[in-house]
Amino acid sequence: MSRQLVLALLLLLAVAVIAVLPRYVREPLIPAAELAAPTPPPAEAVPRSVDLAAARRARQAALALVESLLAQRAALEARGAASWGGARWRAAQAAFAEGEAHYAQGAYARALEAYQRAEGLFDELAAEAEREAEAARAALLTALEEGRVAEATEALARLRRVDPEEPRLDAWAQRVVNLPEVVSLLAEGEALAGRSDWAGAVAALERAVALDPEHRRAAERLAAARAARAEAEVRERLGEGYAALARGDLAAADVHFRRAAALRPGAAEVERALEALAARRQRVRLEARLRAAAEREAAEDWAAAADLYAALAEEDPTLVEPRVRLVVARARAALDRDLESLLADPLALSRPEVAERAERVLADARALPAPGPRLAGQIAALERLLAAARRRVPVALVSDGATEVTIWRVARLGTFERRVVELQPGRYVAAGARPGYRDVQVPFTVPLEGDPPAVAVRCVEPL
């Protein structure tokens, strides 16, 4: 057998296989009666010279595509495409049926082409469905937000038709059910807010938000009502606090101002109120300490008063009154110390230098207007003591006529048995000397008041 004859027989065998292959591969996926498929092309229309590899690739592509087309068509049917898809839906169904018919006849390339047309139409329908769903969602959300119950109900129904798998459908359906009550509560809250009944407005709006937490206008109105209620309470608290501050009830003012601070942390008016309270507290403390110092002044305890004023001036150098009073208190404390030191040793007044100092102190004391009882008593006592220190007091001295008697820093008196000497009040020492006897020293005091004792000066102890 010649080589040309063998090749011819092989070609005829391939044509025969291709002609009968479709009937053994698969049955049509959709009955012809349902699809109203067009009449298959006559057998003689199928090319006789077939590229087996191309036919196999077309068949595989058609098989792969038809699976996705079936899923697409089922999804679109679930979304009600038959009711709204119109001519495009019918054209897509026809293209799919045509592909099935071509596939059944083994015309895989033509079947693939028809399937691809169906795919494009299904894609357009899916996009249209998504647009319709998006429009329905937008309409639904707008109607919910604006409180239009009928429009919200209609948009929800549209969305159920075009996107029954929307995961938020149940939640949105509940919002539609609650919408009439939400609208009523929202209107009530806004009316109460218009009358500045912030507590009532907040209560109504809280119920509205509880029914529909996603309702933006209700949430915004609630936030505004709460802010207004807080603002009103802040104003009330500040007013009560300033009233308490005016009547000196600092504890009550503190309660009101701190409540206002909790409602409006960092608010300028609240900070000013707290500063006013702090300043008043500082003033109260200052006044209490100034009163304590004034009480020490009234008691003429000038040293204690000076200590209080010094502490206040050191604590706050800007305070004028403590610094001014400190100067006075220190001067009076120094005068008081001088008077007390002079009164503590009245006999020293007989010394000229001490008496001169006492006169200066007395002059300073007398120059003060309206002296208190203590100062007046000090002045009177020093004047009396100073006068007494200047008088001459007769002092009797007795001796044995043999002892030489001398009063130190006063005079040498010689020997005598009795002698009277006039001395100023003070402390003295009488010394006696006698040949062959031990010297004696006899201290004595001439008192400011009363009679002085007799002073005996005798040397009686032999050497």
C-alpha positions as CSV (number, residue, x, y, z in Angstrom):
1,M,0.0,0.0,0.0
2,S,1.3,3.3,-1.0
3,R,2.1,6.0,1.6
4,Q,-0.4,8.4,0.0
5,L,-3.2,5.9,0.4
6,V,-2.4,5.4,4.2
7,L,-2.6,9.1,4.8
8,A,-6.0,9.4,3.1
9,L,-7.4,6.6,5.2
10,L,-6.2,8.2,8.4
11,L,-7.7,11.5,7.5
12,L,-11.1,9.9,6.8
13,L,-10.9,8.1,10.2
14,A,-10.3,11.4,12.1
15,V,-13.3,13.0,10.4
16,A,-15.5,10.2,11.4
17,V,-14.4,10.3,15.1
18,I,-15.1,14.1,15.3
19,A,-18.5,13.7,13.8
20,V,-19.7,11.2,16.4
21,L,-17.7,12.4,19.5
22,P,-20.3,14.9,21.0
23,R,-22.9,12.3,21.6
24,Y,-20.5,10.4,23.9
25,V,-19.1,13.3,25.8
26,R,-22.1,14.8,27.6
27,E,-25.8,15.6,27.3
28,P,-26.9,19.3,26.9
29,L,-26.9,21.1,30.3
30,I,-30.3,22.7,29.7
31,P,-33.1,21.1,27.8
32,A,-33.7,22.5,24.4
33,A,-37.4,23.1,25.1
34,E,-36.5,25.4,28.1
35,L,-33.9,27.4,26.2
36,A,-35.9,27.7,23.0
37,A,-32.6,27.0,21.2
38,P,-32.3,27.9,17.6
39,T,-32.2,25.0,15.1
40,P,-28.7,23.5,15.1
41,P,-26.7,24.2,12.0
42,P,-26.9,21.4,9.4
43,A,-24.2,18.8,9.6
44,E,-22.8,19.8,6.3
45,A,-22.0,23.3,7.8
46,V,-19.4,21.8,10.1
47,P,-16.0,22.0,8.4
48,R,-14.7,18.7,7.3
49,S,-11.0,19.6,7.7
50,V,-10.8,20.0,11.5
51,D,-7.8,20.9,13.5
52,L,-8.0,18.3,16.3
53,A,-5.8,20.3,18.7
54,A,-7.9,23.5,18.2
55,A,-11.1,21.6,18.7
56,R,-9.8,20.1,21.9
57,R,-8.8,23.5,23.3
58,A,-12.2,25.0,22.3
59,R,-14.0,22.2,24.0
60,Q,-12.0,22.5,27.2
61,A,-12.5,26.3,27.3
62,A,-16.2,25.9,26.8
63,L,-16.4,23.3,29.5
64,A,-14.6,25.6,32.0
65,L,-16.7,28.6,31.1
66,V,-20.0,26.9,31.3
67,E,-19.5,26.1,35.0
68,S,-19.1,29.8,35.9
69,L,-22.0,30.7,33.6
70,L,-24.3,28.4,35.5
71,A,-23.2,29.9,38.8
72,Q,-23.6,33.5,37.4
73,R,-27.1,32.7,36.1
74,A,-28.2,31.1,39.4
75,A,-27.0,34.2,41.3
76,L,-28.8,36.5,38.9
77,E,-32.0,34.5,39.2
78,A,-31.7,34.7,43.0
79,R,-31.4,38.5,42.6
80,G,-34.6,38.6,40.5
81,A,-32.9,39.4,37.2
82,A,-35.8,37.8,35.3
83,S,-38.1,40.6,36.6
84,W,-35.8,43.6,36.0
85,G,-33.2,42.3,33.5
86,G,-35.4,42.9,30.4
87,A,-34.0,42.4,27.0
88,R,-30.4,41.9,28.3
89,W,-31.5,39.0,30.4
90,R,-33.3,37.4,27.5
91,A,-30.3,37.9,25.2
92,A,-28.0,36.3,27.8
93,Q,-30.3,33.3,28.1
94,A,-30.5,33.0,24.3
95,A,-26.7,33.2,24.0
96,F,-26.3,30.5,26.6
97,A,-28.8,28.2,24.8
98,E,-27.1,28.8,21.5
99,G,-23.8,27.8,23.1
100,E,-25.4,24.6,24.4
101,A,-26.8,23.9,20.9
102,H,-23.4,24.4,19.2
103,Y,-21.7,22.2,21.9
104,A,-24.2,19.4,21.3
105,Q,-23.3,19.5,17.6
106,G,-19.6,19.5,18.3
107,A,-19.1,23.1,17.1
108,Y,-16.9,23.9,20.1
109,A,-15.5,27.1,18.8
110,R,-18.9,28.5,18.1
111,A,-20.2,27.2,21.4
112,L,-17.3,29.0,23.2
113,E,-18.1,32.2,21.3
114,A,-21.8,32.0,22.3
115,Y,-20.8,31.3,25.9
116,Q,-18.6,34.3,26.0
117,R,-21.4,36.5,24.7
118,A,-23.6,35.1,27.5
119,E,-20.8,35.8,30.0
120,G,-20.5,39.4,28.9
121,L,-24.3,39.9,29.2
122,F,-24.3,38.2,32.6
123,D,-21.5,40.5,33.7
124,E,-23.5,43.5,32.6
125,L,-26.5,42.2,34.5
126,A,-24.4,41.6,37.6
127,A,-23.0,45.1,37.4
128,E,-26.5,46.5,36.9
129,A,-27.7,44.4,39.9
130,E,-24.9,45.9,42.0
131,R,-25.7,49.4,40.9
132,E,-29.3,48.8,41.7
133,A,-28.4,47.3,45.1
134,E,-26.1,50.3,45.9
135,A,-28.9,52.7,44.9
136,A,-31.3,50.8,47.1
137,R,-28.8,50.9,50.0
138,A,-28.3,54.6,49.6
139,A,-32.0,55.2,49.3
140,L,-32.7,53.1,52.4
141,L,-30.0,54.8,54.5
142,T,-31.1,58.2,53.4
143,A,-34.8,57.4,54.2
144,L,-33.8,56.0,57.6
145,E,-31.8,59.1,58.4
146,E,-34.5,61.5,57.2
147,G,-37.3,59.5,58.9
148,R,-39.2,58.7,55.7
149,V,-40.9,55.4,56.7
150,A,-42.6,54.6,53.3
151,E,-39.5,55.3,51.3
152,A,-37.4,53.2,53.7
153,T,-39.8,50.3,53.4
154,E,-39.8,50.5,49.6
155,A,-36.0,50.7,49.4
156,L,-35.6,47.7,51.8
157,A,-37.9,45.7,49.5
158,R,-35.8,46.7,46.4
159,L,-32.7,45.7,48.2
160,R,-34.1,42.3,49.2
161,R,-34.9,41.7,45.5
162,V,-31.5,42.7,44.0
163,D,-29.2,41.6,46.9
164,P,-30.9,38.9,49.1
165,E,-27.4,38.0,50.4
166,E,-26.8,41.4,51.9
167,P,-25.6,40.6,55.4
168,R,-27.1,43.7,57.0
169,L,-30.6,43.2,55.7
170,D,-32.0,41.9,59.0
171,A,-30.4,44.8,61.0
172,W,-31.8,47.4,58.4
173,A,-35.2,45.7,58.5
174,Q,-35.2,46.2,62.3
175,R,-34.3,49.8,61.8
176,V,-37.2,50.3,59.5
177,V,-39.5,48.7,62.1
178,N,-38.2,51.0,64.8
179,L,-38.2,54.1,62.5
180,P,-41.6,55.5,63.4
181,E,-40.8,55.5,67.1
182,V,-37.3,56.9,66.5
183,V,-38.9,59.7,64.4
184,S,-41.3,60.5,67.2
185,L,-38.7,60.4,70.0
186,L,-36.4,62.6,67.8
187,A,-39.1,65.2,67.4
188,E,-39.9,65.1,71.1
189,G,-36.2,65.5,72.0
190,E,-35.8,68.4,69.6
191,A,-38.9,70.1,70.9
192,L,-37.7,69.8,74.5
193,A,-34.3,71.1,73.5
194,G,-36.0,74.1,72.0
195,R,-37.5,74.8,75.4
196,S,-34.1,74.3,77.1
197,D,-35.4,71.3,78.9
198,W,-32.1,69.5,78.5
199,A,-32.8,66.7,80.9
200,G,-36.0,65.8,79.1
201,A,-34.3,66.2,75.7
202,V,-31.5,63.9,76.7
203,A,-33.9,61.3,78.0
204,A,-36.0,61.2,74.8
205,L,-32.9,61.2,72.5
206,E,-31.3,58.4,74.6
207,R,-34.3,56.2,73.9
208,A,-34.1,57.1,70.2
209,V,-30.5,56.1,70.0
210,A,-31.1,52.9,72.0
211,L,-33.7,51.9,69.4
212,D,-31.4,52.9,66.5
213,P,-27.8,53.3,67.4
214,E,-26.8,53.9,63.8
215,H,-29.1,56.9,63.4
216,R,-26.6,59.7,62.9
217,R,-29.0,62.6,63.5
218,A,-30.3,61.1,66.7
219,A,-26.8,60.5,67.9
220,E,-25.7,64.1,67.0
221,R,-28.8,65.6,68.7
222,L,-28.1,63.5,71.8
223,A,-24.5,64.6,71.9
224,A,-25.6,68.3,71.5
225,A,-28.3,67.9,74.2
226,R,-25.8,66.3,76.6
227,A,-23.3,69.1,75.9
228,A,-26.0,71.7,76.4
229,R,-27.1,70.0,79.6
230,A,-23.6,69.9,80.9
231,E,-23.1,73.6,79.9
232,A,-26.3,74.5,81.8
233,E,-25.2,72.5,84.8
234,V,-21.7,74.1,84.7
235,R,-23.3,77.6,84.7
236,E,-25.6,76.6,87.6
237,R,-22.7,75.1,89.5
238,L,-20.6,78.2,88.9
239,G,-23.4,80.4,90.0
240,E,-24.0,78.4,93.2
241,G,-20.2,78.4,93.9
242,Y,-19.8,82.1,93.5
243,A,-22.8,82.7,95.8
244,A,-21.3,80.4,98.4
245,L,-18.0,82.2,97.9
246,A,-19.7,85.6,98.5
247,R,-21.2,84.5,101.8
248,G,-17.9,82.9,102.9
249,D,-18.9,79.3,102.7
250,L,-15.7,78.0,101.1
251,A,-16.6,74.3,101.6
252,A,-19.8,74.7,99.6
253,A,-18.0,76.8,96.9
254,D,-15.4,74.0,96.6
255,V,-18.1,71.3,96.1
256,H,-19.8,73.4,93.3
257,F,-16.6,74.4,91.5
258,R,-15.2,70.9,91.6
259,R,-18.5,69.5,90.1
260,A,-18.2,72.1,87.4
261,A,-14.6,71.0,86.7
262,A,-15.7,67.4,86.4
263,L,-18.3,68.4,83.8
264,R,-16.0,70.7,81.9
265,P,-12.4,69.8,82.6
266,G,-10.0,72.6,81.7
267,A,-12.7,75.1,80.8
268,A,-11.4,78.7,81.2
269,E,-14.4,79.8,83.3
270,V,-14.0,76.8,85.6
271,E,-10.3,77.5,86.0
272,R,-11.1,81.1,86.9
273,A,-13.6,79.9,89.5
274,L,-11.1,77.6,91.1
275,E,-8.4,80.3,91.1
276,A,-10.9,82.6,92.8
277,L,-11.6,80.0,95.4
278,A,-7.8,79.4,96.0
279,A,-7.3,83.2,96.3
280,R,-10.1,83.4,98.8
281,R,-8.7,80.6,100.8
282,Q,-5.3,82.2,100.8
283,R,-6.9,85.5,101.9
284,V,-8.8,83.7,104.7
285,R,-5.6,82.1,105.9
286,L,-3.9,85.5,105.7
287,E,-6.7,87.2,107.5
288,A,-6.6,84.6,110.2
289,R,-2.9,85.0,110.7
290,L,-3.2,88.8,110.6
291,R,-5.9,88.5,113.3
292,A,-3.7,86.3,115.4
293,A,-0.9,88.9,115.0
294,A,-3.3,91.7,115.8
295,E,-4.4,89.8,118.9
296,R,-0.7,89.6,120.0
297,E,-0.4,93.3,119.4
298,A,-3.5,94.0,121.5
299,A,-2.0,91.9,124.3
300,E,1.2,94.0,123.7
301,D,3.1,90.7,123.0
302,W,5.1,92.5,120.4
303,A,7.8,89.8,120.0
304,A,5.1,87.1,119.1
305,A,3.4,89.6,116.8
306,A,6.7,90.3,115.0
307,D,7.3,86.6,114.6
308,L,3.9,86.2,112.9
309,Y,4.4,89.2,110.6
310,A,7.9,88.0,109.7
311,A,6.5,84.5,108.7
312,L,3.8,86.1,106.5
313,A,6.2,88.4,104.8
314,E,8.6,85.6,104.1
315,E,5.8,83.4,102.7
316,D,4.5,86.0,100.3
317,P,6.9,89.0,99.8
318,T,4.2,90.8,97.7
319,L,2.0,91.3,100.8
320,V,2.3,94.9,102.0
321,E,0.4,94.8,105.3
322,P,2.6,92.2,107.0
323,R,5.8,94.0,106.0
324,V,4.5,97.4,107.3
325,R,3.2,95.8,110.6
326,L,6.5,94.0,111.0
327,V,8.4,97.2,111.2
328,V,6.1,98.5,114.0
329,A,6.0,95.2,115.9
330,R,9.8,95.0,115.9
331,A,10.2,98.5,117.1
332,R,7.6,98.0,119.9
333,A,9.3,94.6,120.8
334,A,12.6,96.4,121.1
335,L,11.1,99.1,123.3
336,D,9.4,96.5,125.4
337,R,12.7,94.7,125.9
338,D,14.4,98.0,126.9
339,L,11.7,98.8,129.5
340,E,11.7,95.3,130.9
341,S,15.5,95.3,131.3
342,L,15.5,98.6,133.1
343,L,12.6,97.6,135.4
344,A,14.4,94.3,136.1
345,D,17.3,96.1,137.8
346,P,16.0,99.3,139.3
347,L,19.0,99.9,141.6
348,A,21.1,100.3,138.4
349,L,19.1,103.5,137.7
350,S,21.2,105.3,140.3
351,R,24.1,105.1,137.9
352,P,24.2,108.2,135.6
353,E,24.7,106.3,132.4
354,V,21.8,103.9,133.2
355,A,19.6,106.8,134.2
356,E,20.4,108.6,131.0
357,R,19.4,105.5,129.0
358,A,16.2,105.2,131.0
359,E,15.3,108.8,130.1
360,R,15.7,108.1,126.4
361,V,13.6,104.9,126.6
362,L,10.9,106.8,128.5
363,A,10.9,109.6,125.9
364,D,10.4,107.0,123.2
365,A,7.6,105.3,125.2
366,R,5.8,108.6,126.0
367,A,5.9,109.5,122.3
368,L,3.7,106.6,121.3
369,P,0.0,107.5,121.0
370,A,-2.6,105.5,122.9
371,P,-0.3,103.2,124.9
372,G,-1.8,100.0,126.0
373,P,-2.1,99.0,129.7
374,R,1.2,97.2,129.6
375,L,3.2,100.1,128.2
376,A,1.4,102.6,130.4
377,G,2.3,100.5,133.4
378,Q,5.9,100.2,132.3
379,I,6.2,103.9,131.8
380,A,4.7,104.7,135.2
381,A,6.9,102.1,136.9
382,L,10.1,103.3,135.3
383,E,9.2,107.0,136.1
384,R,8.6,106.1,139.7
385,L,11.8,104.0,140.0
386,L,13.9,106.6,138.2
387,A,12.6,109.3,140.6
388,A,13.3,107.1,143.5
389,A,16.8,106.4,142.3
390,R,17.6,110.1,142.2
391,R,16.7,110.9,145.9
392,R,19.3,110.9,148.7
393,V,18.7,108.5,151.5
394,P,20.3,109.0,155.0
395,V,22.3,105.8,155.9
396,A,23.6,105.3,159.4
397,L,27.1,103.7,159.8
398,V,28.5,102.6,163.1
399,S,32.1,101.7,163.9
400,D,34.5,101.4,166.9
401,G,36.3,104.8,166.6
402,A,39.5,103.0,165.6
403,T,38.6,101.5,162.2
404,E,39.3,103.7,159.2
405,V,36.0,103.5,157.1
406,T,35.8,104.1,153.3
407,I,32.7,103.8,151.1
408,W,34.1,102.7,147.7
409,R,33.6,105.1,144.9
410,V,31.9,107.6,147.3
411,A,34.2,108.9,150.1
412,R,36.7,108.2,152.8
413,L,34.9,108.7,156.1
414,G,37.8,108.1,158.6
415,T,37.2,106.8,162.1
416,F,34.0,107.3,164.0
417,E,31.6,105.5,166.2
418,R,28.4,106.6,164.3
419,R,27.9,108.6,161.2
420,V,25.0,109.3,158.8
421,V,25.8,109.6,155.1
422,E,23.2,110.5,152.4
423,L,23.4,108.1,149.5
424,Q,21.4,107.4,146.4
425,P,19.7,104.1,146.3
426,G,22.1,101.5,145.0
427,R,24.6,98.8,146.0
428,Y,27.7,99.9,148.0
429,V,30.7,98.4,149.8
430,A,32.0,99.9,153.1
431,A,35.6,98.9,153.8
432,G,37.3,99.1,157.2
433,A,41.1,99.2,157.9
434,R,42.9,99.2,161.3
435,P,46.6,98.6,162.0
436,G,47.2,95.2,163.5
437,Y,43.8,93.9,162.4
438,R,42.4,92.1,159.4
439,D,40.6,94.5,156.9
440,V,36.9,94.1,156.5
441,Q,34.5,94.7,153.6
442,V,30.7,95.2,154.3
443,P,28.4,95.3,151.2
444,F,25.1,97.0,151.7
445,T,22.2,98.2,149.7
446,V,20.3,101.4,149.8
447,P,16.8,100.5,148.7
448,L,14.7,102.7,146.5
449,E,11.8,102.5,148.9
450,G,11.8,101.9,152.7
451,D,14.5,102.5,155.3
452,P,18.0,101.3,154.7
453,P,19.6,99.1,157.4
454,A,22.3,100.3,159.7
455,V,25.8,99.4,158.5
456,A,28.5,98.3,161.0
457,V,32.1,98.5,160.0
458,R,34.7,97.3,162.6
459,C,38.0,95.5,162.3
460,V,38.0,93.1,165.2
461,E,40.2,90.1,164.0
462,P,43.8,90.6,165.1
463,L,46.6,89.7,162.7
